[in-house]
Amino acid sequence: MDDPITTHEFVLPVTKVKNDADMKLWMKSSAYNDFLGFLTMLNAAVKGKPSSTLCQISPRTQALLDLLDTLSQWVDDCPAIEQPQRFGNKAFRTWMEKLRENATKLVQNILPENLQRAAEEVADYLINSFGNQTRIDYGTGHEASFAAFLCILYKLRLFTTEDQLSLATKVFVSYLNLARKLQKTYRMEPAGSQGVWGLDDYQFIPFIWGSSQLCMNPDITPKDFVEPKVVNKHHEDFMFLECIKYINEVKTGPFAEHSNTLWGISGVPHWSKVNSGLIKMYKAEMLHKFPVIQHFRFGSILSFTEYK
C-alpha cells in the first residue's frame, strides 16, 4: 500500500481568519483540534517533571536543538546597531532576513528524504516564530507559531511518544532562551501587550507547561513563586519560575502592580488548579480572540478544513 505522504500536496501557509464567521470555522477546524491537542499532550507529558528530568534525546530532537543553536549564533553575528530609538533595534531585521533566506534549508536538514517537499510549508511557521520584522516586536502569537512548528513535525511523525518530554523541556526551553536573547539584544517591543492586566508581555505556553511541571511538587506551592529566593533557586528546573525570573529582571516596582494577573494566580491553592485555569485562559485570551488568530497561518498540515 502506498504511503499517503508520497502523494500529499504541500502548500505555502496563508492567513484565513478575516471576520467573526471565520472565527467560528477556526474553532471547528482540524488546525484548532491539532494545535490544542498538541498543547494538552505535552502538558500531560511534563506533569510533575522538572526540566532536568532525564529523557530521550533522539537524533531529530538533537537536530532541532542544533538548529536553535545556529539561530542563537546568528544573533551574535548581528549585534545591535547604534540608533537614536531606544526600542526596536533595526539589526533585528538583518537577523530576520538571514532566517528567511535559510529557513527552508534549515528545515530540510531535519526532515527525512520522503518529506523534503514539506520543507517550505514547515519553514513558514519557523520564520514566524521570532517576531515581526517590520515592527520589531514579539508576542504570544509568535510563540504560538513555534508551538505550531513543533506540532507539525509531530504530525509528520518525526517524533514519537518517547520524544514528548524532550520537545517541551529541551527544545521549547531552548526556543524560549533564544526568544529572550532576541528581546534583550534588539530591545523588542511586546506585541499586543495587555499591560498590567495581561498574563505576561511576551509568553504564555511556558506558564501552562511550567505549572504542570510543578503539579504534586512537595516543596513549591503557587504562593511561593512571588518569593525571589524560591525563583532563583529553582528557575532552571521549572519553565514557570524561569518566566517569573525574567519578569523580575525586566520589570521594576512591586510584583502585584506590574504583574497583577500573575499575582492573583499566586493565591490559588494547588498547581493543578493553576494549570487547568491557565489552559482555559489560553483558549479565551489566545485561541478565541480574533486579533490573535487573524495572524495564524494555515497550510495542508495545520488545515482550516472542518475537523472530522
C-alpha angles and dihedrals in degrees: 000000000000119000104245089219090070091062098035114120112225119203139191107262120246136183114263108172107094103148145004093281089057089051089060090050090048092056089054095043131112089238092058092048093046095046096047090043091054092047093052093042092058089041088060093043094058097043109136092353122121117217090253091063110126110251141163115280103195121196089257092050088051090049089056091049089050090051091054090047089054091052090048090052089053089059088059088049092052105048121186114275129227108263138152095241114086095209133043103037108211093221085081088073090058090051091048092049089055090050092049092050095048105030097097092049092047090052092046087059089060099042123083120242095265091054101047089109089064093061098098094048093048094043091058090069092048091051090053095049101083110049145288113302094208101042095032091223135130133202148148092295090064090047088052089053091058091047087051089050090055091043090054093050088050091049089051086057097243087134137041136204089277090062097054096091094048092047089059104033099035111021099034092042089051089050091052091051089053093046090053091047089054092047092051099039096048098029090235119198119233110259114231093347116185089206118217092353097057122088092241137340095240116011142043112156096065088058089056097045091036093055088050089053088056095051111121091010106153096202108040122057126180092261089060098065092077088061109092093207091058091047094048092050098047108023096107091058100047128047091209092058092044088057090050091049090053091049090050090053098048101036131061133204131041114340092229090060103046096035105029098158092052090046088057091051090057087069093061109104102220136036092225088061091046089051097050090044092053092050089053089047092050090054093047099041100033117017096037098043119097096209088061102038095046085076096047112112127222129201137155095293100044093036132192090214117114115277110248 
